[in-house]
């Protein structure tokens, strides 16, 4: 029985998507904002997120996608809202993680 499990797991891993879904990217961006800012950021709310143009990352793991993001958050007691478009690198590390693209 256990000999049957390994081929099934390998098949499932091979079928995993090579880019994050919008829901995966949304969660990765929220985690990135909450974990990587110098100022205290809380209450991150993603109002809109769109991924486009995903390509394999050159010289690194994952994929680079254009991300259009409309997000609200609280920083140092002040409610803020920002919308921006730019490249982000997404890597599957169990769950998808978002990283800035380095030039």
Residue, then its C-alpha position, 0 to 999 in steps of 0.5 A: x500500500x505505501x508503495x502506491x502512495x509515493x507515485x500518487x504524491x509525485x503526480x499531485x506535486x507535478x500537477x501543482x500550478x506554476x503560478x499563484x492563484x489570485x487568492x494565494x497571491x492576496x494571502x502572500x501579499x498580506x503576510x509580506x506587508x504585515x511582516x516586513x514593514x518597519x512601521x507597525x502595520x495592522x488591519x491589512x485589507x486587500x480591496x483588489x488584486x490582479x496578477x498578469x504577465x507571470x513568467x519564470x524568475x530569471x536566476x531565482x526560484x518562482x515566478x515574477x508577476x505584475x501585481x495591481x494592488x489596491x490595499x488599505x491598512x493602519x500604520x501608527x494609528x492612521x488609516x491609509x489606502x494605496x494602489x500600485x502596480x509593480x513586479x513581485x516574485x512569488x515562490x511556493x514554500x509550502x504556501x506561496x510567498x511574495x518577494x520584491x523583485x531585485x534589479 
